[in-house]
Amino acid sequence: MPTPGTKTGNGLIDGGMWTAGDLASGRARSELRAQANVAAALHAAVLRSELEKHRSLPFVLAEDPDVKTALARPTAASLRAVDEKLEQLSQQTRAADIYLIDAQGLTRASSNWRLPSSFVGSNYGFRPYFRDALANGAAEFFALGTVSRRPGLYLARRVSSAGRKLGVVVVKVEFDALEAEWAKSDDLSYVTDSQGVVLLSSVPDWRFQVAGPLPDAAKARIRDAQQFGDAPLTPLPIRARSDGQVTTNGPDADARRFIAVQTPAAAQGWTLRLLTPTEPVVGTAATAARAVTLIASGLVALGIGFLVRRREAEDRRAAEREARRQELERMVEARTGELRTTNDRLLVEVEERRRAEATLHTLQDQLVQANKLAVLGQIAAGVAHEINQPVAAIRTYADNAVVMLDRDEPQPARKNLAVIAALTERIGAITGELRAFSRRTTGKASPVGVEQAIAGALLLMSPALRTRHVKLKRTGDMRELRVLGEPIRLEQVLVNLLQNAVEAVADHPSPIVELSVEATRREVRIRVRDNGPGLSPKARAGLFKPFNSTKAAGMGLGLVISRDIVREFDGQLTAERSVGEGATFMVTLRRAT
Ligand code: ADP
C-alpha cells in the first residue's frame, strides 16, 4: 500500500509529465502548421504554373488564321489541317484535349480526331464553358468529360473574325500527374471550387464530395450542365475537433488527426486545402516529453536511451521533411522554368505574327492601290472620252446661247444654260468618282449600299461597254440592300470583274455582260456573267493565282487582289461552274442590317 507521501510525489510527477507533454505537442503542432502552410503554398504554386502554361494556348489558337479559316469557311482539307495542328499541340503541351467548336456548338476539329473517342461531330452547345466563352470571350469550367468520364479544367476562348463570333476553341487540362505527385506525401491535399465541391484530390474517393451541404438549386445546376456526371455530391468525411484539429474517417478508418490549412488556388474561387497528420509527430513529441519528466524523477538509464532515440527519430523526420520540401521546391522551380520558356516563346511568336501581319497588311494595301491605278490606266482612255464629249457639247451650247442672247431670245438661251448645268454635273460626277476611286482607303468594313457601289463601278465602266458595243443586262432588285464592306474597294472588285468580262467578249459577234444581284437573309450575291469563251479547266485551275494571265498586257493580279479584298470583308469571290457559254464570277458578302 503506498504511503500518502509517495502518492503526493507520484501525483506531482504525473502532473509534471502531462504539462510537459502538452507544451511539447503544442510547440510541435504550431511547427507542423507552419510546415503545412509552406507545403500548401508550394502545391498551389505548382498547380498555378501548370494552369498558366495551358492558359496561353486557347489565347494563341483563337488568333490563329488557320483556325479562323476552318471555322469561317470549313472544308474537309482545312478542318483536317486543324485536326493535325491540334493533335501536335496537345502532344507538345501535354494538354489532354484541344478542340474547335463552331458557333452552333458542333465540334469541327479535335486533337483526338484519330481515336474512336474523337469529339468531332459531338455537340457541346449545352456546356457552360462553350456558352460563356461565346458570349463573353473566355470561360473556365471544371467538369467531368462527357465522353472520357475524366475530370479536367476546360479553358475556352471565343474565335472571332471581323466582329463575327465564329466559335470557341477549348483546351482541356487534366491533373492526374499532379494528384499522383501529391499522393506521394503523407499530407492529404484537395482543391475545392467556390461551392466547396472537391475538384482535385490526392485521395481519389474525395473527388466531387462537398465541404458543406449544397443547396438544391446548386445541385440541379450541376446536374443540368452534366458538370460532375452523376456524382452524389456527398459530404467529405472530415470532422472538425474542438482542439482545432480535424479527423478523417475516409481512407483512414482509424480516424487520424490532422492540422488543416488552406490557401487560394490558381483559378477563380478555388481553394487548396492540405491536411497534415499530427500523429505520429505530435503524439511522439508529447510522449517523449513525458519520458523526459520521468528521467528527471530518477529513471536515468531508460531516459537517456529514449532521449537519444527520440533525437534520432526527430532528426530523421526533420531530414525527411526537409527533403520533401526541397523536392517540392525543385519541382516548382523546374515547372516555373518550363513555364517561363514556353511563355517567352509564345510571346515572341505572338509578336512575330503581329509584325508579319502588319507587314502583310501594308503590302496588301499597296497591292490594292497598285491594282486600282492599273485598272484606272486601262479604263482612262474611255473615261477621258466620257469627259471630253460633254465638254465639247458645253462649248457648242454656250456659243449658241451667246448668239441667242445677241438676238434677244432669252428663253432658248436659258434652256441652253440649263443643259450646260446638267452636263457640268455629269462631268462633276465622273471626275468625283475618279478622284474617290483613286484615293487610298483602308479595308475597314462598314455597311455599304450595293446600288451605289454598282453605280460607281458602271460609271467608270460604261465608256468601255459602249465603245465595244457590249450589251449590259441588269437583274435583281438592289434598292435598300446593304453589305459589309468598304465602298471604294467593293467598286474596285466590280470594276475588275467587269473589265475581265468586257475583255472576254471582245471577239463575240453580240457581246453581253450581265450583272445580277440576289439577296438571302444573311448574304448578298453579286454575279458578273459574260458570253465569252469561258474558263478552260486549265484556266480554272490557275484562277486566283498571282501572275496567271492569258492576256498580253495582263498582270494576273486582278482576281487575286479582288479575292483578298472580299475576304477582308468576310466574304467570298468564286468562279461558278459554267452552265453553257461564258464565265460567271460571284461575289458573296455578308448582308448588313
Ligand atoms: P489579268 O486580267 O491581268 O489577266 P486577272 O487576275 O483579272 O488578271 O485574271 C486572270 C486570268 O483569268 C485572265 O488572264 C484570264 O485568263 C482569266 N479570266 C478572268 N476573267 C475571265 C472571264 N470573264 N472569262 C474568261 N477568262 C477569264
Boltz pocket constraint, residues with backbone or C-beta under 6 A from the ligand:
constraints:
  - pocket:
      binder: B
      contacts: [[A, 496], [A, 497], [A, 500], [A, 501], [A, 504], [A, 530], [A, 532], [A, 533], [A, 534], [A, 535], [A, 539], [A, 543], [A, 544], [A, 545], [A, 548], [A, 549], [A, 550], [A, 551], [A, 553], [A, 554], [A, 555], [A, 556], [A, 557], [A, 558], [A, 559], [A, 560], [A, 582], [A, 583]]
      max_distance: 6.0
